[in-house]
Amino acid sequence: MGIWVGGNVATHQDLSGYFFARCAERYLTPSGRVAFVMPLAAMTRLQYQGFRTGSFGRPGRGGGRGRGRRGGQTLVAVRFDEAWTFDSNVQPLFEVPSCVLFAHRSPTASVLPRTVRAFSGTLPTRDADPDDARRYLSVESRSWPPIAGVTQPSPYAERFKQGATVVPRRLFCVEREDGRLGHDRNAPFVRSRVTRQDKVPWRDVEPLSGQIEANFLHPLLLGESIAPFRLLTPATAIIPWENAGLINSRMAVNRGHPHLAAWLRRAERAWEENRADDTLSLSGQLDYYGKMTSQFPIRPLRVVYAASGTLPAAAIVQDGRAVVEHKLYWIGLNDIEEARFLLAILNSEAARRRIEGLQSEGQFGPRDFDKVIFSLPIPRYSMRDQLHRSLAQAAQSAENIAAGVNLPGRGFKAARAAIRDALRRAGLAQTIDALVERLLMETVL
């Protein structure tokens, strides 16, 4: 049907757009009208780009990716002519913000409407009746929300990359343990890291344990490893990388790594027995879309930021062995001042406010940053620009304050909140926001 977008948003795709298109094809009369309750993300997010065209069909037989065509023929086309939105200002309703999209069958698709009917208010119950809806909800006309990913004016948009898909974590993430005869520095004893976040079927897989050659143990930066202007404790992961690529159990045997080979044999067996995708090997899963190999050789200076969260979190990484997981985006740099310039912007409330309308929303409000921040006019760093240097200097001061915040026994959310509070009390958060506002107002790309 031409709904699939794939690429970096493959893991965000769902079936709602397909159901809309399929029903329009199967059941919509030439003069018929269709309306569907959809995720609010259908109106703005990149994974719904094909759906929003309103032109549905299979790709051409030649193997091309022509959307909405089969041998040059569109299966069905609709014109979207109305939209209602129910964002987080409507409670209680669904677990995520929603919308209703109206369309009618048409010989050709059309541009999206310019305005939507935006509802707000608090309902007495989740399953309120129409009378309650009229009584408790108000409605106003608003512009169609901005669509993410259409333009990325910042030169940093293409340089930031998503981290690697290090899952299932039970097969890669480990914790060190001392054996009964002590600790072998060259091949420490490790055991699979077990957490409450482990998902079926992997939470039912027996944890692995054994020795691993130390050079295959890497710090793994997760979303929970990043706080504003500060790194928190990373996880430890087995990353079977050697020379110029990932190796499997057979290659590990041939290259003289018996401990790694034994671990990978068991991990590969568990993967074959429990995997959902029949096409990917365990190595293929680890290097999904090249997100692991793109990190090697590891850059000694990087900026990383969390892909999701209510508030932004970014930090500088100066560890030549740390690997970045897919809940983070990263960029390799040569200049610490450029890194701090980006750090100030990425952690600022001023930037977050400007892209709030582009974020997808969950039960607790805006949640995904991904690359929408680079729809802002963030210029390339120049040491000749005093404003750029001021942002870098402010970020360095923020790093010093963040490093001094005592975080004993805190979870990562509490740690982030404590650091933000310290920056506000020092007046530095406000200073950075003012500088970022000035940068975004003055920059013309």
Backbone torsions as a table, in degrees:
resi	resn	phi	psi	omega
1	MET	NA	-1.8	179.7
2	GLY	75.9	17.7	-178.3
3	ILE	-83.3	-34.6	-173.2
4	TRP	-65.2	132.1	176.0
5	VAL	-104.6	-45.8	175.9
6	GLY	72.2	-149.9	-179.3
7	GLY	60.4	-138.0	-176.7
8	ASN	-69.3	-13.2	179.6
9	VAL	-107.1	14.2	-178.1
10	ALA	-56.9	-39.5	-177.1
11	THR	-75.8	-7.2	179.2
12	HIS	-99.8	-4.9	-177.4
13	GLN	-66.9	148.5	170.6
14	ASP	-139.0	-175.3	-172.6
15	LEU	-96.7	-0.8	-173.4
16	SER	-62.3	-44.5	178.8
17	GLY	-63.2	-36.0	178.2
18	TYR	-64.1	-44.3	179.9
19	PHE	-60.6	-41.4	178.2
20	PHE	-59.8	-51.6	-176.8
21	ALA	-65.1	-41.8	-178.5
22	ARG	-65.2	-42.0	178.4
23	CYS	-65.9	-38.6	177.3
24	ALA	-61.4	-41.9	-179.7
25	GLU	-67.2	-43.0	-171.4
26	ARG	-80.6	-37.7	-165.3
27	TYR	-120.7	-12.8	-173.2
28	LEU	-81.8	123.3	178.2
29	THR	-73.9	165.9	-178.9
30	PRO	-54.9	-30.3	179.1
31	SER	-109.2	14.4	-173.3
32	GLY	-78.6	162.4	179.2
33	ARG	-126.3	143.6	-177.4
34	VAL	-129.1	144.3	175.6
35	ALA	-140.6	136.1	-179.7
36	PHE	-133.4	139.7	165.7
37	VAL	-76.8	126.8	-174.3
38	MET	-132.3	161.7	168.8
39	PRO	-61.2	142.8	178.1
40	LEU	-57.6	-28.5	179.2
41	ALA	-59.0	-23.6	-179.7
42	ALA	-59.7	-22.8	-176.6
43	MET	-84.2	-18.1	-169.7
44	THR	-137.0	-25.1	-167.3
45	ARG	-84.3	152.7	-175.1
46	LEU	-61.7	-33.5	-177.6
47	GLN	-66.7	-13.6	177.2
48	TYR	-104.0	15.1	-175.9
49	GLN	-59.4	-45.3	178.7
50	GLY	-65.1	-38.5	178.8
51	PHE	-62.5	-42.0	-175.2
52	ARG	-67.9	-15.0	177.5
53	THR	-67.0	-26.4	-177.4
54	GLY	75.0	3.7	179.8
55	SER	-112.8	112.7	-169.4
56	PHE	-118.7	137.8	178.3
57	GLY	173.8	178.0	-178.9
58	ARG	-87.9	155.0	174.8
59	PRO	-62.2	160.7	179.8
60	GLY	-63.2	155.6	-177.3
61	ARG	-65.5	-21.2	-179.4
62	GLY	-73.1	1.5	179.1
63	GLY	90.3	1.4	178.7
64	GLY	-71.9	176.3	-176.8
65	ARG	-110.2	26.5	178.7
66	GLY	-59.8	119.1	-174.4
67	ARG	-82.8	137.9	174.1
68	GLY	80.2	15.7	-175.4
69	ARG	-129.1	148.1	167.1
70	ARG	-137.5	107.8	-175.0
71	GLY	58.3	33.2	179.5
72	GLY	85.2	6.7	-177.1
73	GLN	-116.6	126.3	175.4
74	THR	-75.9	131.8	-179.9
75	LEU	-72.0	-42.8	176.8
76	VAL	-159.1	144.9	175.9
77	ALA	-130.6	142.0	177.9
78	VAL	-131.0	155.3	172.2
79	ARG	-108.6	117.6	173.9
80	PHE	-71.3	124.3	-176.0
81	ASP	-124.0	-4.0	178.5
82	GLU	-161.1	151.6	176.9
83	ALA	-147.7	137.0	170.2
84	TRP	-111.5	139.3	178.3
85	THR	-118.3	140.2	177.4
86	PHE	-130.2	80.8	-177.8
87	ASP	-84.4	-161.0	-175.7
88	SER	-67.8	-5.0	175.6
89	ASN	-79.6	-4.7	175.9
90	VAL	-111.1	119.8	179.9
91	GLN	-141.0	148.6	-15.8
92	PRO	-84.8	147.9	177.5
93	LEU	-145.5	-115.6	178.2
94	PHE	-88.9	172.0	180.0
95	GLU	-70.2	-23.8	176.8
96	VAL	-127.4	155.6	178.3
97	PRO	-57.8	149.2	-173.0
98	SER	-134.6	174.3	174.2
99	CYS	-149.7	166.2	170.6
100	VAL	-121.3	123.9	-179.4
101	LEU	-110.0	127.6	-179.1
102	PHE	-108.4	141.5	178.2
103	ALA	-152.7	161.3	173.3
104	HIS	-129.7	153.9	-179.0
105	ARG	-66.9	142.6	-174.1
106	SER	-152.0	151.9	175.9
107	PRO	-60.8	-29.5	-179.7
108	THR	-137.0	154.0	174.2
109	ALA	-75.6	174.1	-176.6
110	SER	-144.8	173.5	175.2
111	VAL	-68.7	159.9	-179.6
112	LEU	-72.5	153.9	175.2
113	PRO	-59.7	153.7	-179.7
114	ARG	-81.7	-26.2	-175.6
115	THR	-126.7	161.0	176.5
116	VAL	-131.8	162.1	172.0
117	ARG	-95.6	109.8	-175.4
118	ALA	-99.8	120.9	-179.2
119	PHE	-96.4	151.9	174.7
120	SER	-151.8	156.6	178.9
121	GLY	136.0	171.6	-178.9
122	THR	-115.7	121.2	-179.2
123	LEU	-84.9	150.7	179.6
124	PRO	-69.0	-29.1	177.2
125	THR	-145.1	163.1	178.7
126	ARG	-64.5	-38.9	-178.7
127	ASP	-100.1	54.0	-179.6
128	ALA	-66.7	151.3	178.3
129	ASP	-90.0	171.9	-177.2
130	PRO	-57.7	-35.5	178.8
131	ASP	-63.7	-42.7	177.2
132	ASP	-63.5	-41.3	179.7
133	ALA	-58.9	-44.5	179.0
134	ARG	-65.2	-34.6	-176.2
135	ARG	-75.3	-39.8	-169.6
136	TYR	-103.7	-14.2	-177.9
137	LEU	-107.3	142.2	172.4
138	SER	-111.4	159.6	-176.4
139	VAL	-139.2	143.3	177.0
140	GLU	-143.6	159.5	178.0
141	SER	-87.5	130.5	178.1
142	ARG	-133.5	163.9	175.4
143	SER	-68.6	149.2	172.6
144	TRP	-56.5	131.5	-175.3
145	PRO	-61.5	148.6	-177.4
146	PRO	-62.3	142.6	-176.3
147	ILE	-92.6	125.6	-177.5
148	ALA	-71.2	145.9	171.7
149	GLY	82.7	-4.0	-179.2
150	VAL	-71.3	-42.9	175.9
151	THR	-131.0	142.2	176.1
152	GLN	-133.4	84.2	-171.7
153	PRO	-70.7	-18.8	-176.1
154	SER	-77.8	136.5	176.7
155	PRO	-66.0	-13.3	178.5
156	TYR	-82.3	-9.6	-174.7
157	ALA	-57.3	-46.5	-176.2
158	GLU	-81.7	-16.4	-175.7
159	ARG	-85.5	-26.3	176.4
160	PHE	-77.9	136.8	-178.1
161	LYS	-124.0	150.7	176.5
162	GLN	-80.3	145.7	179.3
163	GLY	-70.0	178.3	-173.1
164	ALA	-83.4	153.2	-179.8
165	THR	-87.3	83.1	-177.7
166	VAL	-87.4	70.0	178.6
167	VAL	-140.8	151.2	0.5
168	PRO	-70.2	132.6	-174.1
169	ARG	-62.7	-28.5	-178.6
170	ARG	-62.3	-23.6	-179.9
171	LEU	-89.1	-15.6	-175.9
172	PHE	-121.0	-40.9	-176.5
173	CYS	-80.1	134.1	-173.3
174	VAL	-137.5	165.0	171.6
175	GLU	-125.7	140.4	-179.1
176	ARG	-77.3	144.6	175.4
177	GLU	-136.5	142.7	174.3
178	ASP	-82.3	130.9	176.5
179	GLY	-74.2	173.8	-178.4
180	ARG	-66.0	-24.7	-178.8
181	LEU	-101.9	14.0	177.4
182	GLY	106.3	-166.1	-171.6
183	HIS	-109.8	130.3	175.7
184	ASP	-99.2	109.2	-175.7
185	ARG	-62.6	-35.8	-176.7
186	ASN	-79.6	-24.3	179.8
187	ALA	-147.3	73.8	-176.2
188	PRO	-66.5	156.7	176.7
189	PHE	-85.0	130.9	-178.8
190	VAL	-132.0	161.6	177.8
191	ARG	-137.7	146.9	179.5
192	SER	-53.6	136.1	175.6
193	ARG	-74.9	123.7	-178.5
194	VAL	-112.3	125.9	-179.9
195	THR	-134.1	168.0	177.4
196	ARG	-71.8	-13.6	179.7
197	GLN	-84.7	-5.6	178.6
198	ASP	-61.3	135.9	-175.1
199	LYS	-106.4	158.4	173.9
200	VAL	-65.4	137.8	5.0
201	PRO	-91.6	0.6	-169.9
202	TRP	-71.5	-25.9	178.9
203	ARG	-69.1	-16.2	178.1
204	ASP	-96.6	-2.3	178.0
205	VAL	-80.8	134.3	-179.5
206	GLU	-59.8	127.0	178.1
207	PRO	-57.5	142.0	178.2
208	LEU	-86.3	156.3	175.7
209	SER	-153.1	156.5	179.5
210	GLY	150.5	178.5	177.1
211	GLN	-82.9	152.3	177.1
212	ILE	-139.1	135.1	173.8
213	GLU	-56.9	130.5	-169.2
214	ALA	-59.8	-30.2	-176.3
215	ASN	-70.5	-9.7	176.5
216	PHE	-97.6	2.0	176.8
217	LEU	-96.9	120.9	-177.5
218	HIS	-123.1	144.7	166.0
219	PRO	-60.8	136.2	179.9
220	LEU	-117.5	117.2	180.0
221	LEU	-86.4	115.4	177.2
222	LEU	-100.3	175.2	174.0
223	GLY	-56.8	-38.4	-178.6
224	GLU	-74.3	-4.0	179.7
225	SER	-88.8	-3.0	-172.4
226	ILE	-118.1	129.4	171.2
227	ALA	-124.3	165.3	177.7
228	PRO	-58.1	119.6	174.6
229	PHE	66.5	15.5	-177.2
230	ARG	-156.8	139.3	171.9
231	LEU	-84.7	138.6	171.5
232	LEU	-99.6	-173.9	-174.4
233	THR	-67.6	125.5	176.9
234	PRO	-80.3	165.6	169.6
235	ALA	-83.2	177.1	173.8
236	THR	-119.3	134.6	-176.7
237	ALA	-135.8	148.1	171.6
238	ILE	-84.4	114.1	178.3
239	ILE	-116.9	105.2	-174.7
240	PRO	-79.0	63.8	-179.4
241	TRP	-107.8	132.1	176.6
242	GLU	-146.8	136.3	-179.0
243	ASN	58.1	-101.4	-173.4
244	ALA	-122.2	24.3	179.8
245	GLY	-177.9	172.4	175.8
246	LEU	-77.3	147.0	179.0
247	ILE	-121.5	150.7	176.5
248	ASN	-101.0	-173.7	-175.2
249	SER	-63.6	-40.3	-179.4
250	ARG	-64.5	-43.0	178.7
251	MET	-65.8	-35.8	179.0
252	ALA	-63.8	-38.7	176.6
253	VAL	-63.1	-47.9	-177.0
254	ASN	-63.8	-26.7	-177.4
255	ARG	-97.6	6.3	174.0
256	GLY	80.0	37.1	177.6
257	HIS	-119.0	76.4	-172.1
258	PRO	-63.8	-37.1	-178.6
259	HIS	-68.0	-45.6	177.9
260	LEU	-62.5	-41.6	-179.8
261	ALA	-60.1	-43.3	-179.5
262	ALA	-65.0	-41.1	178.7
263	TRP	-64.3	-46.9	-177.2
264	LEU	-66.2	-33.8	176.9
265	ARG	-59.6	-45.1	179.5
266	ARG	-69.2	-38.8	179.3
267	ALA	-66.0	-42.7	179.4
268	GLU	-64.8	-37.2	177.7
269	ARG	-64.7	-44.1	178.8
270	ALA	-63.0	-38.7	179.0
271	TRP	-63.8	-46.2	-179.3
272	GLU	-62.7	-34.1	-177.1
273	GLU	-79.9	-21.5	-170.9
274	ASN	-126.7	-3.7	-173.9
275	ARG	-68.5	151.1	177.3
276	ALA	-93.5	-26.3	-177.7
277	ASP	-101.6	117.6	-177.5
278	ASP	-78.9	-6.1	-173.7
279	THR	-98.1	-21.2	-174.4
280	LEU	-99.3	133.5	167.5
281	SER	-77.7	173.7	177.7
282	LEU	-63.4	-39.9	176.9
283	SER	-65.3	-38.2	177.6
284	GLY	-63.9	-37.1	176.8
285	GLN	-64.3	-42.6	-178.2
286	LEU	-67.6	-28.9	-178.9
287	ASP	-111.7	35.6	-178.1
288	TYR	-55.8	125.1	-177.4
289	TYR	56.1	27.0	176.4
290	GLY	69.3	19.0	-173.9
291	LYS	-76.2	-14.5	173.5
292	MET	-90.5	-49.6	-176.9
293	THR	-62.2	-27.7	179.5
294	SER	-67.4	-15.3	-178.5
295	GLN	-88.1	-12.7	-177.3
296	PHE	-107.8	142.2	-7.8
297	PRO	-64.5	142.9	-172.7
298	ILE	-69.2	129.0	179.0
299	ARG	-73.6	135.4	-178.5
300	PRO	-73.8	-15.1	178.2
301	LEU	-130.6	117.7	179.4
302	ARG	-139.0	155.0	167.2
303	VAL	-110.3	131.8	177.8
304	VAL	-125.0	147.7	174.3
305	TYR	-141.4	153.6	-177.1
306	ALA	-72.4	134.8	-178.5
307	ALA	-72.9	-21.4	-177.6
308	SER	-144.6	166.2	-179.0
309	GLY	140.4	160.7	177.9
310	THR	-71.9	-37.7	179.7
311	LEU	-123.6	153.2	-175.5
312	PRO	-74.2	155.8	175.5
313	ALA	-148.4	121.9	-179.7
314	ALA	-140.8	149.5	-178.6
315	ALA	-150.2	162.5	176.1
316	ILE	-94.3	137.4	177.9
317	VAL	-114.8	124.6	176.8
318	GLN	-125.8	49.7	179.9
319	ASP	-123.7	114.0	-176.2
320	GLY	-74.9	4.0	176.9
321	ARG	-118.7	-12.5	-175.1
322	ALA	-70.1	134.5	177.5
323	VAL	-105.6	144.4	-175.7
324	VAL	-102.0	129.9	-179.0
325	GLU	-90.7	167.2	-167.0
326	HIS	-70.6	-8.8	174.9
327	LYS	-81.4	5.6	179.8
328	LEU	-129.9	154.2	169.1
329	TYR	-112.6	149.8	-174.9
330	TRP	-142.5	158.1	174.0
331	ILE	-142.2	137.4	174.5
332	GLY	-92.7	135.5	-176.2
333	LEU	-134.2	165.8	177.0
334	ASN	-109.5	-16.2	-170.9
335	ASP	-118.5	120.4	-179.5
336	ILE	-64.6	-31.0	179.2
337	GLU	-69.1	-38.9	175.7
338	GLU	-64.2	-39.0	178.4
339	ALA	-61.7	-42.5	-179.3
340	ARG	-71.3	-34.2	174.3
341	PHE	-57.0	-48.3	177.4
342	LEU	-66.1	-37.2	-178.8
343	LEU	-60.2	-43.2	-179.9
344	ALA	-62.0	-44.2	-177.8
345	ILE	-67.1	-47.9	-175.0
346	LEU	-64.9	-28.7	179.9
347	ASN	-91.3	-0.8	-170.7
348	SER	-84.2	144.4	173.2
349	GLU	-71.3	-28.4	179.5
350	ALA	-61.9	-44.2	177.8
351	ALA	-70.1	-40.5	-178.4
352	ARG	-60.8	-42.4	-179.2
353	ARG	-60.0	-36.7	-175.3
354	ARG	-72.4	-25.4	-177.5
355	ILE	-108.3	7.6	-176.7
356	GLU	-56.7	-39.5	-178.4
357	GLY	-69.8	-15.5	179.1
358	LEU	-91.5	-13.0	-177.9
359	GLN	-76.5	142.9	169.2
360	SER	-70.0	154.2	-176.0
361	GLU	-116.3	144.0	174.3
362	GLY	-115.3	-162.5	-177.2
363	GLN	-61.9	-28.4	-175.3
364	PHE	-111.4	26.2	175.3
365	GLY	101.9	-168.0	-179.6
366	PRO	-54.2	136.6	-171.9
367	ARG	-134.3	-30.7	-172.5
368	ASP	-107.3	126.2	176.1
369	PHE	-94.1	-44.8	-176.8
370	ASP	42.2	-124.6	-179.0
371	LYS	-111.0	14.1	-175.6
372	VAL	-64.7	-22.2	-179.7
373	ILE	-63.8	-24.0	-178.2
374	PHE	-84.8	6.2	165.6
375	SER	-76.2	-11.2	174.7
376	LEU	-81.0	153.1	-178.6
377	PRO	-78.5	67.5	179.0
378	ILE	-85.1	113.9	-175.5
379	PRO	-81.0	165.0	173.0
380	ARG	-67.9	141.8	-177.7
381	TYR	-64.0	138.2	174.1
382	SER	-132.1	123.7	179.6
383	MET	-68.1	-14.4	179.4
384	ARG	-81.7	-12.8	-176.2
385	ASP	-93.6	119.0	-176.5
386	GLN	-62.3	-37.4	179.4
387	LEU	-64.6	-39.8	177.7
388	HIS	-62.6	-43.5	179.9
389	ARG	-66.3	-35.6	179.1
390	SER	-65.4	-38.8	177.0
391	LEU	-64.9	-42.0	178.8
392	ALA	-63.2	-41.5	179.0
393	GLN	-65.7	-39.4	178.1
394	ALA	-65.1	-38.6	178.3
395	ALA	-65.0	-38.6	178.0
396	GLN	-63.0	-41.9	176.6
397	SER	-62.6	-39.6	178.5
398	ALA	-64.9	-37.8	176.7
399	GLU	-61.2	-41.2	-179.7
400	ASN	-64.6	-42.2	178.4
401	ILE	-66.3	-45.0	-179.3
402	ALA	-61.2	-39.0	-179.6
403	ALA	-65.4	-25.8	-178.2
404	GLY	-89.1	-3.4	179.7
405	VAL	-76.1	126.6	-179.4
406	ASN	-79.1	122.3	-175.9
407	LEU	-124.5	47.9	-178.0
408	PRO	-71.1	125.3	173.8
409	GLY	68.2	16.0	-178.1
410	ARG	-91.2	144.2	168.5
411	GLY	-73.0	168.6	-173.0
412	PHE	-66.8	-31.9	178.9
413	LYS	-67.2	-42.8	177.5
414	ALA	-67.1	-36.2	178.3
415	ALA	-63.8	-44.6	177.8
416	ARG	-60.9	-43.4	-179.2
417	ALA	-63.9	-40.1	-179.8
418	ALA	-64.3	-40.0	179.3
419	ILE	-68.3	-43.5	177.9
420	ARG	-61.1	-40.3	179.1
421	ASP	-63.1	-41.4	178.9
422	ALA	-64.0	-39.0	179.5
423	LEU	-68.2	-37.6	177.2
424	ARG	-66.3	-45.1	-178.6
425	ARG	-63.0	-31.2	177.9
426	ALA	-80.8	-7.0	-178.4
427	GLY	78.4	2.7	-175.0
428	LEU	-78.2	-35.2	177.3
429	ALA	-59.5	-42.2	179.7
430	GLN	-66.6	-38.4	178.5
431	THR	-63.2	-45.4	179.6
432	ILE	-63.8	-42.5	178.9
433	ASP	-59.3	-42.9	-179.9
434	ALA	-63.9	-41.0	179.2
435	LEU	-66.3	-40.7	179.6
436	VAL	-66.7	-42.0	176.8
437	GLU	-58.1	-44.3	179.8
438	ARG	-64.2	-41.4	178.9
439	LEU	-60.8	-47.1	-176.7
440	LEU	-70.4	-29.4	177.5
441	MET	-73.9	-34.2	-173.2
442	GLU	-88.8	-22.2	-172.3
443	THR	-80.7	129.6	172.7
444	VAL	-124.6	113.8	-177.5
445	LEU	-91.0	NA	NA
